[in-house]
């Protein structure tokens, strides 16, 4: 019931019309169903007695009842769908906001991804045969089914209470079996989740252009098809397992229904032969028995569907609790923004949740404001992790990171991130216009943006954009869009970072896609643009580090050297070795 109450409150606050539409639809459906059941008996008896006036009257009434009933139900079905869609859209926006507020380190975890697959995808199936919309409507429809079942049971009991008891027992037996099967199916579906995730990945692999080049150039089609086939075999195993369970349940159901039909026909035929009921009554009672049986089945199925929803809701609730408990939106109140003076790491250690090894160990360093600092080291030394800690994508396992003496975890996230701009090597451009990719709705004059693009050597790229700043940076949604090269994409992200107006700029291999000469020119332009700002640079190309005021060398998660290029070269330790080895490639 927790799930129902939760989504009832959400639906009520999102769109009250949806609630009223569902309730009214349920009431009208029950009344129309009973009318259609009862009225035909009078028409049949009129036909048998050849009473023309009554035949005409009851024919018109039956036809009109069916006609108006269908019109009314079509209207309310459409209205419920429309109102439900409004709730669903609001739910999607609300849920997306919750996910966006969750700490980055949590959405990366496999157990969190699994919870999403187990529960949230089911909940999201709002407009299909699953999801909280269906479970919600099922709850109300359940009372309609109960009303019809009770009304019809009273009618049938008038001629033979044994039939009512028989039908109830058969339905209960079938429901118990179905409940057992549903629990087993749920368990199987949970086991199937990892393979379904892989299946979705393989579908993407063969349809997404981002993978197409590698697959074709390296003749990987057969390799991945084998992998795909192996995974499909696993999903098919679980699918077949569930089908076999349903087959067994269906056989028992059909056998019990056969016993029920024999009993029903025996009783009704006997009552007609003894003149206890008319032919019209025979038809009505036969339909009533079928109605009782079907509504009892609908009652049990509705209860089972609500129980099934509860199973998936548990996973949804766990997922929601994790992202809410680890939400950045609950970070402390805003503090007054001050001029930046110092960023400091104090005894910072960090390890991933599923790893016993520390990625960073005892990090103590200061970033002086207004200086340009390079962080270098071999792959896996912890450079990018350090930056993610600074950006609050991760939280230190122990230790603190301070801005002007204040722990960054105590600063409002939105306020804090306004102070920083970052360009990652795995930058992302969105299928939006060039302008939107840079300023994201902020107001900027065209001339100022043009100047920024020119300063970052993007004037030639801008010349290729037929719609200027409004040109989409993808052909995914607009065939008139343009696909930037790797170097052009990184330059666009540099412009994006500069336009943010942040005091601290972080560059994680920002020019990895550029040749050394272009990289040098871009960094000179960048360095000129940030004269009075702090810049933190991560680069594998140590030639870039020479342009910085300070170099920090990381090795296996620890700081092993600090100083200027000249100082570190004189020490002839790790930095010296790395620089000399790299310099050999350029001789």
C-alpha positions as CSV (number, residue, x, y, z in Angstrom):
1,X,0.0,0.0,0.0
2,X,2.9,2.3,0.5
3,X,3.4,2.6,-3.2
4,X,-0.3,3.4,-3.9
5,X,-0.4,6.0,-1.1
6,X,2.9,7.6,-2.4
7,X,1.6,7.9,-6.0
8,X,-1.9,8.9,-4.9
9,X,-0.4,11.9,-3.2
10,X,1.8,12.7,-6.2
11,X,-1.1,12.3,-8.7
12,X,-3.4,14.4,-6.5
13,X,-0.9,17.3,-6.3
14,X,0.0,17.0,-10.0
15,X,-3.5,16.7,-11.5
16,X,-6.7,16.2,-9.5
17,X,-8.6,15.8,-12.8
18,X,-6.9,12.4,-13.2
19,X,-8.2,11.1,-9.9
20,X,-11.8,12.3,-10.6
21,X,-11.7,10.8,-14.1
22,X,-10.5,7.4,-12.9
23,X,-13.2,7.3,-10.1
24,X,-16.0,8.4,-12.4
25,X,-14.9,6.0,-15.1
26,X,-15.0,3.1,-12.6
27,X,-18.5,4.0,-11.4
28,X,-20.0,4.4,-14.8
29,X,-18.3,1.2,-16.1
30,X,-19.9,-0.8,-13.2
31,X,-23.4,0.6,-13.8
32,X,-23.2,0.2,-17.6
33,X,-22.0,-3.4,-17.2
34,X,-24.9,-4.4,-15.0
35,X,-27.4,-2.7,-17.3
36,X,-26.1,-4.6,-20.3
37,X,-26.3,-7.8,-18.3
38,X,-29.9,-7.4,-17.1
39,X,-31.8,-5.8,-20.1
40,X,-31.4,-8.5,-22.8
41,X,-33.4,-11.1,-20.8
42,X,-36.6,-8.9,-21.3
43,X,-36.0,-8.7,-25.0
44,X,-35.6,-12.5,-25.3
45,X,-38.7,-13.2,-23.3
46,X,-40.7,-10.6,-25.5
47,X,-39.5,-12.4,-28.7
48,X,-40.6,-15.8,-27.3
49,X,-44.1,-14.4,-26.4
50,X,-44.2,-12.5,-29.7
51,X,-45.3,-9.2,-28.0
52,X,-44.4,-6.8,-30.8
53,X,-44.7,-3.6,-28.7
54,X,-42.4,-5.0,-26.0
55,X,-39.9,-6.3,-28.6
56,X,-39.6,-2.8,-30.1
57,X,-39.3,-1.2,-26.7
58,X,-36.7,-3.5,-25.3
59,X,-34.7,-3.6,-28.6
60,X,-34.5,0.2,-28.6
61,X,-33.5,0.3,-25.0
62,X,-30.8,-2.4,-25.4
63,X,-29.4,-0.8,-28.5
64,X,-29.4,2.7,-26.9
65,X,-27.8,1.4,-23.7
66,X,-25.0,-0.3,-25.7
67,X,-24.6,2.8,-27.9
68,X,-24.5,5.4,-25.1
69,X,-22.5,3.1,-22.9
70,X,-19.8,2.7,-25.5
71,X,-19.7,6.5,-26.2
72,X,-19.5,7.3,-22.5
73,X,-16.7,4.8,-21.9
74,X,-14.7,5.9,-25.0
75,X,-14.9,9.5,-23.7
76,X,-13.7,8.6,-20.2
77,X,-11.0,6.2,-21.5
78,X,-9.7,9.1,-23.6
79,X,-10.0,11.6,-20.7
80,X,-8.2,9.3,-18.3
81,X,-5.4,8.8,-20.9
82,X,-5.0,12.6,-21.4
83,X,-5.1,13.4,-17.7
84,X,-2.7,10.5,-16.9
85,X,-0.2,11.8,-19.5
86,X,-0.1,15.2,-17.6
87,X,0.7,13.4,-14.4
88,X,3.3,11.2,-16.2
89,X,5.0,14.2,-17.7
90,X,5.2,15.9,-14.3
91,X,6.5,12.7,-12.8
92,X,9.2,12.4,-15.4
93,X,10.4,16.0,-14.8
94,X,10.3,15.5,-11.0
95,X,12.2,12.2,-11.1
96,X,14.8,13.6,-13.6
97,X,15.4,16.5,-11.2
98,X,15.9,14.0,-8.3
99,X,18.4,12.0,-10.4
100,X,20.2,15.2,-11.4
101,X,20.6,16.2,-7.7
102,X,22.1,12.9,-6.7
103,X,25.8,12.8,-6.1
104,X,27.8,11.7,-9.1
105,X,29.7,9.0,-7.2
106,X,26.4,7.2,-6.4
107,X,24.9,7.2,-9.9
108,X,28.1,5.5,-11.0
109,X,27.7,2.5,-8.7
110,X,26.5,-0.8,-10.2
111,X,24.1,-1.6,-7.3
112,X,22.4,1.7,-7.9
113,X,22.1,1.0,-11.6
114,X,20.7,-2.4,-10.8
115,X,18.0,-0.9,-8.5
116,X,17.1,1.4,-11.3
117,X,16.7,-1.4,-13.8
118,X,14.7,-3.5,-11.3
119,X,12.2,-0.9,-10.2
120,X,12.3,2.4,-11.9
121,X,11.9,1.1,-15.5
122,X,8.8,-0.7,-14.3
123,X,7.5,2.4,-12.6
124,X,8.3,4.4,-15.8
125,X,6.1,2.1,-17.9
126,X,3.3,4.5,-17.1
127,X,1.3,4.3,-20.3
128,X,1.8,0.6,-21.0
129,X,0.8,-2.5,-19.1
130,X,3.1,-1.6,-16.2
131,X,3.9,1.3,-14.1
132,X,2.3,3.2,-11.3
133,X,-0.4,4.6,-13.6
134,X,-1.8,1.1,-14.3
135,X,-1.5,0.1,-10.6
136,X,-3.2,3.3,-9.6
137,X,-6.1,2.8,-11.9
138,X,-6.3,-0.9,-11.1
139,X,-6.8,0.0,-7.4
140,X,-10.0,2.0,-8.2
141,X,-11.2,-0.5,-10.9
142,X,-10.9,-3.2,-8.2
143,X,-13.9,-1.7,-6.3
144,X,-15.9,-1.6,-9.5
145,X,-15.2,-5.3,-10.0
146,X,-16.2,-6.0,-6.4
147,X,-19.5,-4.1,-6.8
148,X,-20.4,-6.1,-10.0
149,X,-19.3,-9.4,-8.5
150,X,-21.4,-8.9,-5.3
151,X,-24.4,-7.8,-7.3
152,X,-24.2,-10.7,-9.7
153,X,-23.5,-13.2,-6.9
154,X,-26.8,-12.1,-5.2
155,X,-28.7,-12.7,-8.5
156,X,-27.2,-16.2,-9.0
157,X,-27.7,-17.2,-5.3
158,X,-31.4,-16.6,-5.9
159,X,-31.5,-19.8,-8.1
160,X,-28.6,-21.8,-6.7
161,X,-26.1,-20.7,-4.1
162,X,-24.0,-23.8,-4.9
163,X,-22.9,-22.2,-8.2
164,X,-21.7,-19.1,-6.4
165,X,-19.6,-21.1,-4.0
166,X,-18.2,-23.3,-6.8
167,X,-17.1,-20.3,-8.8
168,X,-15.5,-18.6,-5.8
169,X,-13.6,-21.7,-4.9
170,X,-12.3,-22.3,-8.4
171,X,-11.2,-18.6,-8.8
172,X,-9.4,-18.8,-5.4
173,X,-7.5,-21.9,-6.4
174,X,-6.4,-20.4,-9.7
175,X,-5.5,-17.1,-7.9
176,X,-3.3,-18.9,-5.3
177,X,-1.5,-20.7,-8.2
178,X,-1.1,-17.4,-10.1
179,X,0.2,-15.6,-7.0
180,X,2.9,-18.3,-6.6
181,X,3.8,-18.1,-10.3
182,X,4.0,-14.3,-10.1
183,X,6.5,-14.5,-7.3
184,X,8.6,-17.0,-9.2
185,X,8.4,-14.8,-12.3
186,X,9.5,-11.7,-10.4
187,X,12.5,-13.6,-9.0
188,X,13.4,-14.7,-12.6
189,X,13.0,-11.2,-13.9
190,X,15.4,-9.9,-11.3
191,X,18.0,-12.5,-12.3
192,X,17.4,-11.5,-16.0
193,X,18.2,-7.8,-15.4
194,X,22.0,-7.9,-16.1
195,X,21.4,-9.7,-19.3
196,X,18.7,-7.3,-20.4
197,X,21.1,-4.4,-19.8
198,X,23.6,-6.1,-22.0
199,X,21.0,-6.7,-24.6
200,X,20.1,-3.0,-24.7
201,X,23.8,-2.3,-25.1
202,X,24.2,-4.6,-28.1
203,X,21.2,-3.0,-29.7
204,X,22.9,0.3,-29.3
205,X,26.2,-1.0,-30.5
206,X,24.9,-1.9,-34.0
207,X,22.7,1.1,-34.4
208,X,24.8,4.0,-33.0
209,X,27.2,5.7,-35.4
210,X,29.6,6.3,-32.5
211,X,30.5,2.6,-32.5
212,X,30.1,2.0,-36.3
213,X,33.6,3.1,-37.2
214,X,35.4,0.8,-34.8
215,X,33.2,-2.2,-35.7
216,X,33.7,-1.8,-39.4
217,X,37.4,-0.9,-39.5
218,X,38.3,-3.7,-37.1
219,X,35.9,-6.3,-38.6
220,X,34.2,-6.7,-35.2
221,X,30.7,-7.6,-36.5
222,X,31.1,-11.4,-36.1
223,X,32.7,-11.0,-32.7
224,X,29.9,-8.9,-31.3
225,X,27.2,-10.9,-32.9
226,X,28.6,-14.0,-31.1
227,X,28.5,-12.0,-27.8
228,X,25.0,-10.8,-28.6
229,X,23.9,-14.4,-29.4
230,X,25.3,-15.7,-26.1
231,X,23.5,-13.0,-24.2
232,X,20.2,-13.7,-26.1
233,X,20.5,-17.3,-25.2
234,X,20.6,-16.3,-21.5
235,X,17.6,-14.0,-21.7
236,X,15.7,-16.7,-23.7
237,X,16.5,-19.2,-20.9
238,X,14.7,-17.0,-18.4
239,X,11.9,-16.2,-20.8
240,X,11.3,-19.9,-21.5
241,X,11.4,-20.6,-17.8
242,X,8.6,-18.1,-17.2
243,X,6.5,-19.4,-20.1
244,X,6.7,-23.0,-18.8
245,X,5.3,-21.8,-15.5
246,X,2.5,-20.0,-17.2
247,X,1.7,-23.1,-19.3
248,X,1.2,-25.2,-16.2
249,X,-1.0,-22.6,-14.6
250,X,-3.1,-22.3,-17.8
251,X,-3.7,-26.1,-18.0
252,X,-5.0,-26.1,-14.4
253,X,-7.1,-23.0,-15.1
254,X,-8.8,-24.6,-18.2
255,X,-9.5,-27.9,-16.3
256,X,-11.2,-26.1,-13.5
257,X,-13.2,-23.9,-15.9
258,X,-14.4,-27.1,-17.6
259,X,-15.7,-28.4,-14.3
260,X,-17.4,-25.1,-13.7
261,X,-19.1,-25.0,-17.1
262,X,-20.5,-28.6,-16.6
263,X,-22.0,-27.6,-13.3
264,X,-23.5,-24.3,-14.6
265,X,-25.2,-25.8,-17.6
266,X,-26.5,-28.8,-15.6
267,X,-28.2,-26.4,-13.1
268,X,-29.6,-23.9,-15.6
269,X,-30.9,-26.5,-18.0
270,X,-32.7,-28.3,-15.2
271,X,-34.3,-25.0,-14.0
272,X,-35.6,-24.3,-17.6
273,X,-37.0,-27.9,-18.0
274,X,-38.8,-27.6,-14.6
275,X,-40.2,-24.2,-15.7
276,X,-38.5,-22.5,-12.8
277,X,-36.9,-19.9,-15.1
278,X,-37.6,-18.6,-18.6
279,X,-35.3,-18.7,-21.6
280,X,-34.6,-15.1,-21.1
281,X,-33.7,-15.8,-17.5
282,X,-31.5,-18.7,-18.7
283,X,-29.6,-16.3,-20.9
284,X,-29.3,-13.7,-18.2
285,X,-28.1,-16.2,-15.6
286,X,-25.6,-17.7,-18.0
287,X,-24.2,-14.3,-18.7
288,X,-24.3,-13.4,-15.0
289,X,-22.3,-16.5,-14.1
290,X,-19.8,-15.7,-16.8
291,X,-19.8,-12.1,-15.4
292,X,-19.2,-13.3,-11.9
293,X,-16.4,-15.6,-12.9
294,X,-14.7,-13.0,-15.0
295,X,-15.0,-10.3,-12.3
296,X,-13.7,-12.6,-9.6
297,X,-10.8,-13.3,-11.9
298,X,-10.4,-9.5,-12.5
299,X,-10.5,-9.0,-8.7
300,X,-7.8,-11.5,-8.0
301,X,-5.7,-10.3,-11.0
302,X,-6.1,-6.7,-9.8
303,X,-4.9,-7.7,-6.3
304,X,-2.0,-9.6,-7.8
305,X,-1.1,-6.7,-10.1
306,X,-1.1,-4.4,-7.0
307,X,1.1,-6.9,-5.2
308,X,3.4,-7.2,-8.2
309,X,3.6,-3.4,-8.3
310,X,4.6,-3.4,-4.6
311,X,7.5,-5.7,-5.3
312,X,8.9,-3.4,-8.0
313,X,8.0,-0.4,-5.9
314,X,10.4,-1.7,-3.2
315,X,13.3,-1.4,-5.6
316,X,12.1,2.0,-6.8
317,X,11.8,3.2,-3.2
318,X,15.3,2.0,-2.4
319,X,16.7,3.8,-5.5
320,X,14.8,7.0,-4.6
321,X,16.0,6.9,-1.0
322,X,19.7,6.5,-2.1
323,X,19.6,9.4,-4.5
324,X,17.6,11.6,-2.0
325,X,19.8,10.7,0.9
326,X,22.9,11.5,-1.2
327,X,21.5,14.6,-2.9
328,X,23.5,17.7,-3.4
329,X,20.3,19.7,-3.0
330,X,20.4,19.2,0.8
331,X,23.8,20.9,1.0
332,X,24.0,23.7,3.4
333,X,22.8,27.3,3.1
334,X,24.3,29.9,0.9
335,X,27.4,31.7,2.1
336,X,28.3,35.1,1.1
337,X,30.6,35.0,-2.0
338,X,34.1,36.3,-1.3
339,X,37.1,36.9,-3.5
340,X,38.9,33.7,-3.8
341,X,42.3,33.5,-2.0
342,X,43.2,29.9,-1.6
343,X,42.1,26.3,-2.4
344,X,43.5,23.8,0.0
345,X,43.5,20.0,0.2
346,X,44.0,18.9,3.9
347,X,44.9,15.2,4.5
348,X,42.6,14.0,1.7
349,X,42.2,10.3,1.1
350,X,39.8,8.8,-1.4
351,X,38.7,5.3,-2.4
352,X,35.8,4.0,-4.5
353,X,33.0,2.3,-2.6
354,X,33.7,-1.1,-4.2
355,X,37.5,-0.9,-3.8
356,X,39.7,-1.4,-0.8
357,X,42.7,0.5,-2.4
358,X,43.0,4.2,-2.0
359,X,43.1,6.1,-5.2
360,X,44.5,9.2,-3.5
361,X,46.5,9.2,-0.3
362,X,47.3,12.0,2.1
363,X,46.9,14.8,-0.4
364,X,48.1,18.1,1.1
365,X,48.4,21.0,-1.3
366,X,47.4,24.6,-1.9
367,X,46.3,26.3,-5.2
368,X,47.2,29.9,-5.0
369,X,44.6,32.2,-6.6
370,X,45.7,33.8,-9.8
371,X,48.3,31.2,-10.5
372,X,48.4,28.6,-13.3
373,X,49.0,25.1,-11.9
374,X,49.8,21.9,-13.8
375,X,49.0,18.4,-12.4
376,X,51.0,15.7,-14.1
377,X,51.7,12.0,-13.7
378,X,51.3,8.6,-15.3
379,X,47.9,7.0,-16.2
380,X,46.1,5.9,-13.0
381,X,48.0,8.2,-10.7
382,X,44.8,9.9,-9.6
383,X,44.9,13.2,-11.5
384,X,41.3,13.2,-12.8
385,X,40.0,11.9,-9.5
386,X,41.6,14.8,-7.7
387,X,39.8,17.2,-10.0
388,X,36.5,15.4,-9.5
389,X,36.9,15.8,-5.8
390,X,37.5,19.5,-6.3
391,X,34.4,19.7,-8.4
392,X,32.4,17.8,-5.8
393,X,31.6,15.0,-8.1
394,X,33.1,12.8,-5.4
395,X,33.4,13.4,-1.6
396,X,36.7,12.7,0.2
397,X,36.7,9.4,2.1
398,X,38.6,11.4,4.7
399,X,40.1,14.9,4.9
400,X,38.8,18.2,3.7
401,X,39.0,20.5,0.7
402,X,38.8,24.2,1.6
403,X,37.9,27.3,-0.3
404,X,39.0,30.4,1.6
405,X,39.2,28.3,4.7
406,X,35.6,27.0,4.3
407,X,34.9,23.3,3.6
408,X,33.5,23.1,0.1
409,X,30.9,20.5,1.4
410,X,29.4,23.3,3.5
411,X,29.0,25.6,0.5
412,X,25.8,25.5,-1.5
413,X,26.5,23.4,-4.5
414,X,25.0,25.8,-7.1
415,X,26.8,28.7,-5.6
416,X,30.1,26.8,-5.4
417,X,30.0,25.5,-9.0
418,X,29.5,29.1,-10.3
419,X,33.0,29.8,-9.2
420,X,34.5,27.0,-11.4
421,X,34.5,26.2,-15.1
422,X,35.9,22.9,-16.4
423,X,36.8,21.3,-19.7
424,X,37.1,17.5,-19.6
425,X,38.9,15.5,-22.2
426,X,35.7,13.5,-22.7
427,X,33.8,16.7,-23.3
428,X,30.1,16.6,-24.4
429,X,28.4,18.6,-27.0
430,X,24.6,18.5,-27.2
431,X,22.3,18.4,-30.2
432,X,21.5,22.0,-29.7
433,X,22.6,25.2,-31.5
434,X,26.2,26.4,-31.3
435,X,25.1,29.3,-29.2
436,X,23.1,27.1,-26.8
437,X,26.0,24.8,-26.4
438,X,28.1,27.7,-25.2
439,X,25.8,29.8,-23.0
440,X,22.8,27.5,-22.3
441,X,20.2,30.2,-22.3
442,X,22.3,33.0,-20.7
443,X,22.1,36.4,-22.5
444,X,25.2,37.2,-24.6
445,X,25.6,39.6,-27.4
446,X,26.3,38.1,-30.8
447,X,29.4,40.3,-31.3
448,X,30.9,39.2,-27.9
449,X,30.4,35.5,-28.8
450,X,31.8,36.0,-32.2
451,X,34.9,37.6,-30.6
452,X,35.3,34.7,-28.2
453,X,35.1,32.2,-31.0
454,X,37.6,34.1,-33.0
455,X,40.0,34.3,-30.0
456,X,39.9,30.5,-29.8
457,X,40.5,30.2,-33.5
458,X,36.9,29.1,-34.3
459,X,36.2,31.8,-36.9
460,X,36.8,29.4,-39.7
461,X,34.4,26.9,-38.1
462,X,31.8,29.6,-37.7
463,X,32.1,30.4,-41.4
464,X,31.0,26.8,-42.2
465,X,27.9,27.2,-40.1
466,X,25.1,28.2,-42.5
467,X,22.8,29.4,-39.7
468,X,25.7,31.1,-37.8
469,X,25.4,30.8,-34.0
470,X,22.0,29.1,-34.4
471,X,23.4,26.1,-36.4
472,X,22.8,22.8,-34.6
473,X,26.0,20.9,-33.6
474,X,24.5,17.6,-34.6
475,X,22.5,16.0,-37.4
476,X,20.6,13.8,-34.9
477,X,17.5,16.1,-34.9
478,X,18.2,18.4,-37.8
479,X,19.8,17.4,-41.0
480,X,21.0,21.0,-41.5
481,X,23.2,20.6,-38.5
482,X,27.0,20.3,-38.5
483,X,29.3,17.8,-36.9
484,X,32.4,19.5,-35.3
485,X,35.7,17.7,-35.5
486,X,37.4,16.6,-32.2
487,X,39.6,19.7,-32.2
488,X,36.7,22.0,-33.0
489,X,34.6,20.4,-30.3
490,X,37.3,21.0,-27.7
491,X,37.7,24.6,-28.7
492,X,33.9,25.1,-28.4
493,X,34.1,23.7,-24.8
494,X,37.0,26.2,-24.1
495,X,34.7,29.0,-25.2
496,X,31.9,27.6,-23.0
497,X,34.3,27.6,-20.0
498,X,35.5,31.2,-20.7
499,X,31.9,32.4,-21.1
500,X,30.9,31.0,-17.7
501,X,32.9,33.9,-16.1
502,X,34.2,31.6,-13.4
503,X,37.2,32.6,-11.2
504,X,38.7,29.2,-11.3
505,X,39.2,27.3,-14.5
506,X,40.0,23.6,-14.7
507,X,41.3,21.9,-17.8
508,X,41.5,18.1,-17.9
509,X,43.4,17.3,-21.1
510,X,41.4,20.1,-22.8
511,X,43.4,20.0,-26.1
512,X,44.0,16.3,-26.4
513,X,42.5,16.2,-29.9
514,X,44.8,19.0,-31.2
515,X,48.2,18.8,-32.7
516,X,51.1,20.1,-30.5
517,X,51.3,23.4,-32.4
518,X,47.6,24.1,-32.3
519,X,47.6,23.1,-28.6
520,X,50.4,25.5,-27.9
521,X,48.6,28.4,-29.7
522,X,45.3,27.7,-28.0
523,X,46.9,27.5,-24.5
524,X,48.6,30.8,-25.1
525,X,45.2,32.4,-26.0
526,X,43.7,30.7,-23.0
527,X,46.5,31.9,-20.7
528,X,46.0,35.5,-22.0
529,X,42.2,35.3,-21.3
530,X,42.8,34.1,-17.7
531,X,45.5,36.5,-16.6
532,X,43.7,37.3,-13.3
533,X,42.2,33.9,-12.7
534,X,43.2,30.6,-11.4
535,X,43.8,27.8,-13.9
536,X,44.4,24.1,-13.0
537,X,45.7,22.1,-15.9
538,X,46.0,18.3,-16.3
539,X,48.0,17.3,-19.3
540,X,50.0,14.4,-20.5
541,X,52.0,16.7,-22.7
542,X,54.6,18.0,-20.3
543,X,55.5,20.8,-22.7
544,X,52.3,22.5,-21.6
545,X,53.4,22.3,-18.0
546,X,56.4,24.5,-18.8
547,X,53.9,27.4,-19.2
548,X,52.5,27.0,-15.7
549,X,53.6,28.7,-12.5
550,X,53.7,25.5,-10.5
551,X,53.8,21.8,-11.3
552,X,52.4,19.1,-9.1
553,X,53.5,15.5,-9.8
554,X,51.2,12.6,-8.7
555,X,52.5,9.0,-8.5
556,X,50.3,6.1,-7.4
557,X,47.9,8.5,-5.7
558,X,50.5,10.5,-3.8
559,X,52.2,13.9,-4.4
560,X,55.8,13.1,-4.9
561,X,57.1,16.5,-6.3
562,X,56.1,20.1,-6.5
563,X,57.8,23.1,-8.1
564,X,58.4,25.0,-11.3
565,X,59.6,23.3,-14.5
566,X,63.2,24.5,-13.9
567,X,63.2,23.3,-10.3
568,X,61.9,19.9,-11.0
569,X,64.3,19.4,-14.0
570,X,67.2,20.2,-11.7
571,X,66.0,17.6,-9.1
572,X,66.2,14.9,-11.9
573,X,63.5,12.7,-10.3
574,X,60.1,11.5,-11.7
575,X,59.2,14.7,-13.6
576,X,62.6,14.9,-15.2
577,X,62.4,11.3,-16.4
578,X,58.9,11.7,-17.8
579,X,59.9,15.0,-19.6
580,X,63.0,13.5,-21.1
581,X,61.2,10.4,-22.4
582,X,58.5,12.5,-23.9
583,X,60.9,14.9,-25.4
584,X,62.6,12.0,-27.4
585,X,59.5,11.8,-29.5
586,X,59.9,15.3,-30.8
587,X,63.6,15.0,-31.8
